[in-house]
């Protein structure tokens, strides 16, 4: 699965990228054709946001958390 990690208003670090890739890879065992995933990490007024978008064949999965 191809995973891209985007940082908004946050300093990019390799450890955060690797952590996000490991967590998204766990979703792959539930999907047949996981082809692309995008992780967006951002900070607004000291609140951290994470959004994950996964495209898998006809399915589109989206998850958000603060």
BADO-342893 format. One record per residue: chain; residue number from 0; residue in three letters; x, y, z of N, C-alpha, C, O in turn. Coordinates in steps of 0.2 Angstrom, whole numbers. Example, Ala and Ser with C-alpha at 12.3 -4.5 7.8 and 13.67 -1.06 7.14 Angstrom:
BEGIN
<atom><papa>A</papa><lomar>0</lomar><drense>ALA</drense><n_u>66</n_u><n_v>-28</n_v><n_w>39</n_w><ca_u>62</ca_u><ca_v>-22</ca_v><ca_w>39</ca_w><c_u>66</c_u><c_v>-16</c_v><c_w>39</c_w><o_u>71</o_u><o_v>-17</o_v><o_w>42</o_w></atom>
<atom><papa>A</papa><lomar>1</lomar><drense>SER</drense><n_u>64</n_u><n_v>-11</n_v><n_w>35</n_w><ca_u>68</ca_u><ca_v>-5</ca_v><ca_w>36</ca_w><c_u>64</c_u><c_v>0</c_v><c_w>39</c_w><o_u>67</o_u><o_v>6</o_v><o_w>40</o_w></atom>
//
This chain:
BEGIN
<atom><papa>A</papa><lomar>0</lomar><drense>UNK</drense><n_u>4</n_u><n_v>-6</n_v><n_w>0</n_w><ca_u>0</ca_u><ca_v>0</ca_v><ca_w>0</ca_w><c_u>4</c_u><c_v>6</c_v><c_w>0</c_w><o_u>9</o_u><o_v>6</o_v><o_w>4</o_w></atom>
<atom><papa>A</papa><lomar>1</lomar><drense>UNK</drense><n_u>3</n_u><n_v>11</n_v><n_w>-4</n_w><ca_u>6</ca_u><ca_v>17</ca_v><ca_w>-4</ca_w><c_u>3</c_u><c_v>22</c_v><c_w>1</c_w><o_u>-3</o_u><o_v>24</o_v><o_w>0</o_w></atom>
<atom><papa>A</papa><lomar>2</lomar><drense>UNK</drense><n_u>7</n_u><n_v>25</n_v><n_w>5</n_w><ca_u>5</ca_u><ca_v>29</ca_v><ca_w>11</ca_w><c_u>9</c_u><c_v>36</c_v><c_w>10</c_w><o_u>15</o_u><o_v>36</o_v><o_w>10</o_w></atom>
<atom><papa>A</papa><lomar>3</lomar><drense>UNK</drense><n_u>5</n_u><n_v>41</n_v><n_w>10</n_w><ca_u>8</ca_u><ca_v>48</ca_v><ca_w>10</ca_w><c_u>6</c_u><c_v>52</c_v><c_w>16</c_w><o_u>0</o_u><o_v>51</o_v><o_w>18</o_w></atom>
<atom><papa>A</papa><lomar>4</lomar><drense>UNK</drense><n_u>11</n_u><n_v>55</n_v><n_w>19</n_w><ca_u>10</ca_u><ca_v>58</ca_v><ca_w>25</ca_w><c_u>11</c_u><c_v>66</c_v><c_w>24</c_w><o_u>16</o_u><o_v>68</o_v><o_w>22</o_w></atom>
<atom><papa>A</papa><lomar>5</lomar><drense>UNK</drense><n_u>6</n_u><n_v>70</n_v><n_w>26</n_w><ca_u>6</ca_u><ca_v>77</ca_v><ca_w>25</ca_w><c_u>6</c_u><c_v>80</c_v><c_w>32</c_w><o_u>2</o_u><o_v>79</o_v><o_w>37</o_w></atom>
<atom><papa>A</papa><lomar>6</lomar><drense>UNK</drense><n_u>10</n_u><n_v>85</n_v><n_w>33</n_w><ca_u>10</ca_u><ca_v>89</ca_v><ca_w>39</ca_w><c_u>8</c_u><c_v>96</c_v><c_w>38</c_w><o_u>10</o_u><o_v>100</o_v><o_w>33</o_w></atom>
<atom><papa>A</papa><lomar>7</lomar><drense>UNK</drense><n_u>3</n_u><n_v>99</n_v><n_w>42</n_w><ca_u>1</ca_u><ca_v>106</ca_v><ca_w>42</ca_w><c_u>2</c_u><c_v>109</c_v><c_w>48</c_w><o_u>0</o_u><o_v>107</o_v><o_w>54</o_w></atom>
<atom><papa>A</papa><lomar>8</lomar><drense>UNK</drense><n_u>6</n_u><n_v>115</n_v><n_w>48</n_w><ca_u>7</ca_u><ca_v>119</ca_v><ca_w>54</ca_w><c_u>11</c_u><c_v>114</c_v><c_w>59</c_w><o_u>10</o_u><o_v>115</o_v><o_w>65</o_w></atom>
<atom><papa>A</papa><lomar>9</lomar><drense>UNK</drense><n_u>15</n_u><n_v>110</n_v><n_w>57</n_w><ca_u>18</ca_u><ca_v>105</ca_v><ca_w>62</ca_w><c_u>25</c_u><c_v>103</c_v><c_w>58</c_w><o_u>25</o_u><o_v>103</o_v><o_w>52</o_w></atom>
<atom><papa>A</papa><lomar>10</lomar><drense>UNK</drense><n_u>30</n_u><n_v>103</n_v><n_w>63</n_w><ca_u>37</ca_u><ca_v>101</ca_v><ca_w>60</ca_w><c_u>37</c_u><c_v>93</c_v><c_w>58</c_w><o_u>35</o_u><o_v>89</o_v><o_w>62</o_w></atom>
<atom><papa>A</papa><lomar>11</lomar><drense>UNK</drense><n_u>39</n_u><n_v>92</n_v><n_w>52</n_w><ca_u>39</ca_u><ca_v>85</ca_v><ca_w>50</ca_w><c_u>44</c_u><c_v>81</c_v><c_w>53</c_w><o_u>50</o_u><o_v>84</o_v><o_w>54</o_w></atom>
<atom><papa>A</papa><lomar>12</lomar><drense>UNK</drense><n_u>43</n_u><n_v>75</n_v><n_w>55</n_w><ca_u>48</ca_u><ca_v>71</ca_v><ca_w>58</ca_w><c_u>47</c_u><c_v>64</c_v><c_w>55</c_w><o_u>42</o_u><o_v>61</o_v><o_w>54</o_w></atom>
<atom><papa>A</papa><lomar>13</lomar><drense>UNK</drense><n_u>53</n_u><n_v>60</n_v><n_w>55</n_w><ca_u>53</ca_u><ca_v>53</ca_v><ca_w>52</ca_w><c_u>49</c_u><c_v>49</c_v><c_w>57</c_w><o_u>46</o_u><o_v>44</o_v><o_w>55</o_w></atom>
<atom><papa>A</papa><lomar>14</lomar><drense>UNK</drense><n_u>50</n_u><n_v>50</n_v><n_w>63</n_w><ca_u>47</ca_u><ca_v>45</ca_v><ca_w>68</ca_w><c_u>39</c_u><c_v>46</c_v><c_w>68</c_w><o_u>36</o_u><o_v>41</o_v><o_w>68</o_w></atom>
<atom><papa>A</papa><lomar>15</lomar><drense>UNK</drense><n_u>36</n_u><n_v>52</n_v><n_w>67</n_w><ca_u>29</ca_u><ca_v>52</ca_v><ca_w>66</ca_w><c_u>27</c_u><c_v>49</c_v><c_w>59</c_w><o_u>22</o_u><o_v>46</o_v><o_w>59</o_w></atom>
<atom><papa>A</papa><lomar>16</lomar><drense>UNK</drense><n_u>31</n_u><n_v>50</n_v><n_w>54</n_w><ca_u>29</ca_u><ca_v>47</ca_v><ca_w>47</ca_w><c_u>29</c_u><c_v>39</c_v><c_w>48</c_w><o_u>24</o_u><o_v>36</o_v><o_w>46</o_w></atom>
<atom><papa>A</papa><lomar>17</lomar><drense>UNK</drense><n_u>34</n_u><n_v>36</n_v><n_w>51</n_w><ca_u>34</ca_u><ca_v>29</ca_v><ca_w>52</ca_w><c_u>28</c_u><c_v>27</c_v><c_w>56</c_w><o_u>26</o_u><o_v>21</o_v><o_w>55</o_w></atom>
<atom><papa>A</papa><lomar>18</lomar><drense>UNK</drense><n_u>27</n_u><n_v>30</n_v><n_w>62</n_w><ca_u>21</ca_u><ca_v>28</ca_v><ca_w>66</ca_w><c_u>15</c_u><c_v>28</c_v><c_w>62</c_w><o_u>11</o_u><o_v>24</o_v><o_w>63</o_w></atom>
<atom><papa>A</papa><lomar>19</lomar><drense>UNK</drense><n_u>13</n_u><n_v>33</n_v><n_w>58</n_w><ca_u>7</ca_u><ca_v>34</ca_v><ca_w>54</ca_w><c_u>7</c_u><c_v>28</c_v><c_w>49</c_w><o_u>2</o_u><o_v>25</o_v><o_w>48</o_w></atom>
<atom><papa>A</papa><lomar>20</lomar><drense>UNK</drense><n_u>13</n_u><n_v>26</n_v><n_w>46</n_w><ca_u>13</ca_u><ca_v>21</ca_v><ca_w>41</ca_w><c_u>12</c_u><c_v>14</c_v><c_w>44</c_w><o_u>8</o_u><o_v>10</o_v><o_w>41</o_w></atom>
<atom><papa>A</papa><lomar>21</lomar><drense>UNK</drense><n_u>14</n_u><n_v>13</n_v><n_w>50</n_w><ca_u>13</ca_u><ca_v>7</ca_v><ca_w>54</ca_w><c_u>5</c_u><c_v>6</c_v><c_w>55</c_w><o_u>3</o_u><o_v>1</o_v><o_w>55</o_w></atom>
<atom><papa>A</papa><lomar>22</lomar><drense>UNK</drense><n_u>2</n_u><n_v>11</n_v><n_w>58</n_w><ca_u>-5</ca_u><ca_v>11</ca_v><ca_w>60</ca_w><c_u>-9</c_u><c_v>10</c_v><c_w>54</c_w><o_u>-14</o_u><o_v>6</o_v><o_w>54</o_w></atom>
<atom><papa>A</papa><lomar>23</lomar><drense>UNK</drense><n_u>-8</n_u><n_v>13</n_v><n_w>48</n_w><ca_u>-12</ca_u><ca_v>13</ca_v><ca_w>42</ca_w><c_u>-11</c_u><c_v>6</c_v><c_w>39</c_w><o_u>-15</o_u><o_v>3</o_v><o_w>36</o_w></atom>
<atom><papa>A</papa><lomar>24</lomar><drense>UNK</drense><n_u>-5</n_u><n_v>3</n_v><n_w>40</n_w><ca_u>-4</ca_u><ca_v>-4</ca_v><ca_w>37</ca_w><c_u>-8</c_u><c_v>-9</c_v><c_w>40</c_w><o_u>-9</o_u><o_v>-14</o_v><o_w>37</o_w></atom>
<atom><papa>A</papa><lomar>25</lomar><drense>UNK</drense><n_u>-10</n_u><n_v>-8</n_v><n_w>47</n_w><ca_u>-14</ca_u><ca_v>-13</ca_v><ca_w>50</ca_w><c_u>-21</c_u><c_v>-13</c_v><c_w>47</c_w><o_u>-25</o_u><o_v>-18</o_v><o_w>47</o_w></atom>
<atom><papa>A</papa><lomar>26</lomar><drense>UNK</drense><n_u>-23</n_u><n_v>-8</n_v><n_w>43</n_w><ca_u>-30</ca_u><ca_v>-8</ca_v><ca_w>40</ca_w><c_u>-30</c_u><c_v>-12</c_v><c_w>34</c_w><o_u>-35</o_u><o_v>-15</o_v><o_w>32</o_w></atom>
<atom><papa>A</papa><lomar>27</lomar><drense>UNK</drense><n_u>-24</n_u><n_v>-13</n_v><n_w>31</n_w><ca_u>-23</ca_u><ca_v>-17</ca_v><ca_w>25</ca_w><c_u>-25</c_u><c_v>-24</c_v><c_w>25</c_w><o_u>-28</o_u><o_v>-27</o_v><o_w>20</o_w></atom>
<atom><papa>A</papa><lomar>28</lomar><drense>UNK</drense><n_u>-25</n_u><n_v>-27</n_v><n_w>31</n_w><ca_u>-27</ca_u><ca_v>-34</ca_v><ca_w>32</ca_w><c_u>-35</c_u><c_v>-35</c_v><c_w>32</c_w><o_u>-37</o_u><o_v>-41</o_v><o_w>31</o_w></atom>
<atom><papa>A</papa><lomar>29</lomar><drense>UNK</drense><n_u>-38</n_u><n_v>-30</n_v><n_w>32</n_w><ca_u>-46</ca_u><ca_v>-30</ca_v><ca_w>32</ca_w><c_u>-48</c_u><c_v>-29</c_v><c_w>25</c_w><o_u>-54</o_u><o_v>-30</o_v><o_w>23</o_w></atom>
<atom><papa>A</papa><lomar>30</lomar><drense>UNK</drense><n_u>-44</n_u><n_v>-26</n_v><n_w>20</n_w><ca_u>-46</ca_u><ca_v>-24</ca_v><ca_w>14</ca_w><c_u>-42</c_u><c_v>-29</c_v><c_w>8</c_w><o_u>-37</o_u><o_v>-31</o_v><o_w>9</o_w></atom>
<atom><papa>A</papa><lomar>31</lomar><drense>UNK</drense><n_u>-46</n_u><n_v>-30</n_v><n_w>3</n_w><ca_u>-43</ca_u><ca_v>-34</ca_v><ca_w>-2</ca_w><c_u>-38</c_u><c_v>-30</c_v><c_w>-7</c_w><o_u>-33</o_u><o_v>-33</o_v><o_w>-8</o_w></atom>
<atom><papa>A</papa><lomar>32</lomar><drense>UNK</drense><n_u>-40</n_u><n_v>-24</n_v><n_w>-9</n_w><ca_u>-36</ca_u><ca_v>-21</ca_v><ca_w>-14</ca_w><c_u>-34</c_u><c_v>-14</c_v><c_w>-11</c_w><o_u>-35</o_u><o_v>-9</o_v><o_w>-14</o_w></atom>
<atom><papa>A</papa><lomar>33</lomar><drense>UNK</drense><n_u>-31</n_u><n_v>-13</n_v><n_w>-5</n_w><ca_u>-29</ca_u><ca_v>-7</ca_v><ca_w>-3</ca_w><c_u>-23</c_u><c_v>-4</c_v><c_w>-7</c_w><o_u>-18</o_u><o_v>-7</o_v><o_w>-8</o_w></atom>
<atom><papa>A</papa><lomar>34</lomar><drense>UNK</drense><n_u>-24</n_u><n_v>1</n_v><n_w>-11</n_w><ca_u>-20</ca_u><ca_v>4</ca_v><ca_w>-15</ca_w><c_u>-16</c_u><c_v>10</c_v><c_w>-13</c_w><o_u>-10</o_u><o_v>12</o_v><o_w>-15</o_w></atom>
<atom><papa>A</papa><lomar>35</lomar><drense>UNK</drense><n_u>-20</n_u><n_v>15</n_v><n_w>-10</n_w><ca_u>-17</ca_u><ca_v>21</ca_v><ca_w>-8</ca_w><c_u>-20</c_u><c_v>24</c_v><c_w>-2</c_w><o_u>-26</o_u><o_v>23</o_v><o_w>0</o_w></atom>
<atom><papa>A</papa><lomar>36</lomar><drense>UNK</drense><n_u>-16</n_u><n_v>27</n_v><n_w>2</n_w><ca_u>-18</ca_u><ca_v>30</ca_v><ca_w>9</ca_w><c_u>-15</c_u><c_v>37</c_v><c_w>10</c_w><o_u>-9</o_u><o_v>38</o_v><o_w>8</o_w></atom>
<atom><papa>A</papa><lomar>37</lomar><drense>UNK</drense><n_u>-19</n_u><n_v>41</n_v><n_w>13</n_w><ca_u>-16</ca_u><ca_v>48</ca_v><ca_w>14</ca_w><c_u>-17</c_u><c_v>50</c_v><c_w>21</c_w><o_u>-23</o_u><o_v>49</o_v><o_w>24</o_w></atom>
<atom><papa>A</papa><lomar>38</lomar><drense>UNK</drense><n_u>-12</n_u><n_v>52</n_v><n_w>25</n_w><ca_u>-13</ca_u><ca_v>54</ca_v><ca_w>32</ca_w><c_u>-11</c_u><c_v>61</c_v><c_w>32</c_w><o_u>-6</o_u><o_v>63</o_v><o_w>30</o_w></atom>
<atom><papa>A</papa><lomar>39</lomar><drense>UNK</drense><n_u>-15</n_u><n_v>65</n_v><n_w>35</n_w><ca_u>-14</ca_u><ca_v>72</ca_v><ca_w>36</ca_w><c_u>-14</c_u><c_v>74</c_v><c_w>44</c_w><o_u>-19</o_u><o_v>72</o_v><o_w>47</o_w></atom>
<atom><papa>A</papa><lomar>40</lomar><drense>UNK</drense><n_u>-9</n_u><n_v>76</n_v><n_w>46</n_w><ca_u>-7</ca_u><ca_v>78</ca_v><ca_w>53</ca_w><c_u>-7</c_u><c_v>85</c_v><c_w>53</c_w><o_u>-3</o_u><o_v>89</o_v><o_w>50</o_w></atom>
<atom><papa>A</papa><lomar>41</lomar><drense>UNK</drense><n_u>-11</n_u><n_v>89</n_v><n_w>58</n_w><ca_u>-11</ca_u><ca_v>96</ca_v><ca_w>58</ca_w><c_u>-12</c_u><c_v>98</c_v><c_w>66</c_w><o_u>-14</o_u><o_v>94</o_v><o_w>70</o_w></atom>
<atom><papa>A</papa><lomar>42</lomar><drense>UNK</drense><n_u>-10</n_u><n_v>104</n_v><n_w>67</n_w><ca_u>-11</ca_u><ca_v>107</ca_v><ca_w>73</ca_w><c_u>-15</c_u><c_v>114</c_v><c_w>73</c_w><o_u>-13</o_u><o_v>118</o_v><o_w>68</o_w></atom>
<atom><papa>A</papa><lomar>43</lomar><drense>UNK</drense><n_u>-20</n_u><n_v>115</n_v><n_w>77</n_w><ca_u>-24</ca_u><ca_v>121</ca_v><ca_w>77</ca_w><c_u>-25</c_u><c_v>123</c_v><c_w>84</c_w><o_u>-28</o_u><o_v>120</o_v><o_w>88</o_w></atom>
<atom><papa>A</papa><lomar>44</lomar><drense>UNK</drense><n_u>-22</n_u><n_v>129</n_v><n_w>86</n_w><ca_u>-23</ca_u><ca_v>131</ca_v><ca_w>93</ca_w><c_u>-22</c_u><c_v>126</c_v><c_w>98</c_w><o_u>-25</o_u><o_v>125</o_v><o_w>103</o_w></atom>
<atom><papa>A</papa><lomar>45</lomar><drense>UNK</drense><n_u>-16</n_u><n_v>123</n_v><n_w>97</n_w><ca_u>-13</ca_u><ca_v>118</ca_v><ca_w>102</ca_w><c_u>-18</c_u><c_v>112</c_v><c_w>102</c_w><o_u>-17</o_u><o_v>108</o_v><o_w>107</o_w></atom>
<atom><papa>A</papa><lomar>46</lomar><drense>UNK</drense><n_u>-22</n_u><n_v>110</n_v><n_w>97</n_w><ca_u>-26</ca_u><ca_v>104</ca_v><ca_w>97</ca_w><c_u>-23</c_u><c_v>100</c_v><c_w>91</c_w><o_u>-23</o_u><o_v>103</o_v><o_w>85</o_w></atom>
<atom><papa>A</papa><lomar>47</lomar><drense>UNK</drense><n_u>-21</n_u><n_v>94</n_v><n_w>92</n_w><ca_u>-18</ca_u><ca_v>90</ca_v><ca_w>86</ca_w><c_u>-24</c_u><c_v>86</c_v><c_w>83</c_w><o_u>-28</o_u><o_v>83</o_v><o_w>86</o_w></atom>
<atom><papa>A</papa><lomar>48</lomar><drense>UNK</drense><n_u>-24</n_u><n_v>87</n_v><n_w>76</n_w><ca_u>-29</ca_u><ca_v>83</ca_v><ca_w>72</ca_w><c_u>-25</c_u><c_v>78</c_v><c_w>68</c_w><o_u>-20</o_u><o_v>79</o_v><o_w>65</o_w></atom>
<atom><papa>A</papa><lomar>49</lomar><drense>UNK</drense><n_u>-29</n_u><n_v>72</n_v><n_w>67</n_w><ca_u>-26</ca_u><ca_v>67</ca_v><ca_w>62</ca_w><c_u>-32</c_u><c_v>65</c_v><c_w>58</c_w><o_u>-38</o_u><o_v>64</o_v><o_w>60</o_w></atom>
<atom><papa>A</papa><lomar>50</lomar><drense>UNK</drense><n_u>-31</n_u><n_v>65</n_v><n_w>51</n_w><ca_u>-36</ca_u><ca_v>62</ca_v><ca_w>46</ca_w><c_u>-33</c_u><c_v>57</c_v><c_w>42</c_w><o_u>-27</o_u><o_v>58</o_v><o_w>39</o_w></atom>
<atom><papa>A</papa><lomar>51</lomar><drense>UNK</drense><n_u>-36</n_u><n_v>52</n_v><n_w>41</n_w><ca_u>-34</ca_u><ca_v>46</ca_v><ca_w>37</ca_w><c_u>-39</c_u><c_v>45</c_v><c_w>31</c_w><o_u>-45</o_u><o_v>44</o_v><o_w>32</o_w></atom>
<atom><papa>A</papa><lomar>52</lomar><drense>UNK</drense><n_u>-36</n_u><n_v>45</n_v><n_w>25</n_w><ca_u>-41</ca_u><ca_v>43</ca_v><ca_w>19</ca_w><c_u>-38</c_u><c_v>37</c_v><c_w>16</c_w><o_u>-32</o_u><o_v>37</o_v><o_w>14</o_w></atom>
<atom><papa>A</papa><lomar>53</lomar><drense>UNK</drense><n_u>-42</n_u><n_v>32</n_v><n_w>15</n_w><ca_u>-39</ca_u><ca_v>26</ca_v><ca_w>11</ca_w><c_u>-44</c_u><c_v>24</c_v><c_w>5</c_w><o_u>-50</o_u><o_v>24</o_v><o_w>6</o_w></atom>
<atom><papa>A</papa><lomar>54</lomar><drense>UNK</drense><n_u>-41</n_u><n_v>23</n_v><n_w>-1</n_w><ca_u>-44</ca_u><ca_v>22</ca_v><ca_w>-7</ca_w><c_u>-43</c_u><c_v>14</c_v><c_w>-8</c_w><o_u>-37</o_u><o_v>12</o_v><o_w>-8</o_w></atom>
<atom><papa>A</papa><lomar>55</lomar><drense>UNK</drense><n_u>-48</n_u><n_v>10</n_v><n_w>-9</n_w><ca_u>-47</ca_u><ca_v>3</ca_v><ca_w>-10</ca_w><c_u>-53</c_u><c_v>1</c_v><c_w>-15</c_w><o_u>-58</o_u><o_v>0</o_v><o_w>-13</o_w></atom>
<atom><papa>A</papa><lomar>56</lomar><drense>UNK</drense><n_u>-51</n_u><n_v>0</n_v><n_w>-21</n_w><ca_u>-55</ca_u><ca_v>-2</ca_v><ca_w>-26</ca_w><c_u>-62</c_u><c_v>3</c_v><c_w>-26</c_w><o_u>-61</o_u><o_v>9</o_v><o_w>-27</o_w></atom>
<atom><papa>A</papa><lomar>57</lomar><drense>UNK</drense><n_u>-68</n_u><n_v>0</n_v><n_w>-25</n_w><ca_u>-74</ca_u><ca_v>4</ca_v><ca_w>-25</ca_w><c_u>-75</c_u><c_v>8</c_v><c_w>-18</c_w><o_u>-79</o_u><o_v>12</o_v><o_w>-18</o_w></atom>
<atom><papa>A</papa><lomar>58</lomar><drense>UNK</drense><n_u>-71</n_u><n_v>6</n_v><n_w>-13</n_w><ca_u>-72</ca_u><ca_v>9</ca_v><ca_w>-7</ca_w><c_u>-67</c_u><c_v>15</c_v><c_w>-5</c_w><o_u>-62</o_u><o_v>16</o_v><o_w>-8</o_w></atom>
<atom><papa>A</papa><lomar>59</lomar><drense>UNK</drense><n_u>-70</n_u><n_v>20</n_v><n_w>-1</n_w><ca_u>-66</ca_u><ca_v>25</ca_v><ca_w>1</ca_w><c_u>-68</c_u><c_v>26</c_v><c_w>9</c_w><o_u>-73</o_u><o_v>27</o_v><o_w>11</o_w></atom>
<atom><papa>A</papa><lomar>60</lomar><drense>UNK</drense><n_u>-62</n_u><n_v>25</n_v><n_w>13</n_w><ca_u>-63</ca_u><ca_v>25</ca_v><ca_w>20</ca_w><c_u>-60</c_u><c_v>32</c_v><c_w>22</c_w><o_u>-55</o_u><o_v>34</o_v><o_w>20</o_w></atom>
<atom><papa>A</papa><lomar>61</lomar><drense>UNK</drense><n_u>-63</n_u><n_v>35</n_v><n_w>27</n_w><ca_u>-61</ca_u><ca_v>41</ca_v><ca_w>30</ca_w><c_u>-62</c_u><c_v>41</c_v><c_w>38</c_w><o_u>-67</o_u><o_v>39</o_v><o_w>40</o_w></atom>
<atom><papa>A</papa><lomar>62</lomar><drense>UNK</drense><n_u>-56</n_u><n_v>43</n_v><n_w>41</n_w><ca_u>-56</ca_u><ca_v>43</ca_v><ca_w>48</ca_w><c_u>-53</c_u><c_v>50</c_v><c_w>51</c_w><o_u>-48</o_u><o_v>52</o_v><o_w>48</o_w></atom>
<atom><papa>A</papa><lomar>63</lomar><drense>UNK</drense><n_u>-56</n_u><n_v>53</n_v><n_w>56</n_w><ca_u>-54</ca_u><ca_v>59</ca_v><ca_w>59</ca_w><c_u>-53</c_u><c_v>58</c_v><c_w>67</c_w><o_u>-57</o_u><o_v>54</o_v><o_w>70</o_w></atom>
<atom><papa>A</papa><lomar>64</lomar><drense>UNK</drense><n_u>-49</n_u><n_v>61</n_v><n_w>70</n_w><ca_u>-48</ca_u><ca_v>62</ca_v><ca_w>77</ca_w><c_u>-44</c_u><c_v>68</c_v><c_w>79</c_w><o_u>-40</o_u><o_v>71</o_v><o_w>75</o_w></atom>
<atom><papa>A</papa><lomar>65</lomar><drense>UNK</drense><n_u>-46</n_u><n_v>70</n_v><n_w>85</n_w><ca_u>-42</ca_u><ca_v>76</ca_v><ca_w>88</ca_w><c_u>-38</c_u><c_v>73</c_v><c_w>94</c_w><o_u>-35</o_u><o_v>77</o_v><o_w>98</o_w></atom>
//
